[in-house]
Amino acid sequence: MAKKKLTPEDSDLFRQTIGKVQTVKSDKVLLTEGNKPKPYPKSQTVNVAEHLNGAADFNVENVGIEDSLSFAEPGLQHSVLKKLRKGQFGLDAEIDLHGLNSNEAKRQLLHFLHDCVEDGCRCVHIIHGKGYRSMDNHPVLKNNLNLWLRQHKDVQAFCSAPPKDGGTGAVFVLLQLSEKYDA
């Protein structure tokens, strides 16, 4: 590719725009007492487990491989759950937990939900799998998720996803908007 020559007018315009320049003699920056960089506050580590309510309040029946999940906070309109079930809320984020053990799935779920609420996500897609490899056709992760989502203070509703989005192996979750996003 050939270099393009600047016209004298373009060269003059460039010089006027950048103004007076000085040659840099050293590329090292020396810090003196007067020009220290401003400190940034350390990011606070968040205890995401605090977002779960006590398990004593939740008596949840175990579900099977093909059973659908459904939950809505008391007082939430039925039409909201109906829209969620039909996938009428735009999905803001997704996480795939299937294949993880319970402890790792819980850790990733809590961090994911925390980040989603902080980022202003309203509806998220969580893939948990159906539990075909579970003993006695008892899907461990699916049942744990059913309890954890009910306990989570930022979860308003959830339901099994439509077949094209994972069916009974995934859920759509409606989250409470963070206070910083309330208008």
Buried (B, 14 or more C-beta within 10 A) or exposed (E): EEEEEEEEEEEEEEEEEEEEEEEEEEEEEEEEEEEEEEEEEEEEEEEBEEBBEEEEEEEBEEBBBEBEBBBBEEEBEEEBBEBBBEBEBEBBBBBBBBEBEBEEBBBBBBEBBBBBBEEEBBBBBBBBBBBEEBEEEEBBBBBBBBBBBBBBEBBBBBBBBEEEBBEBBBBBBBBBBBEEEEE
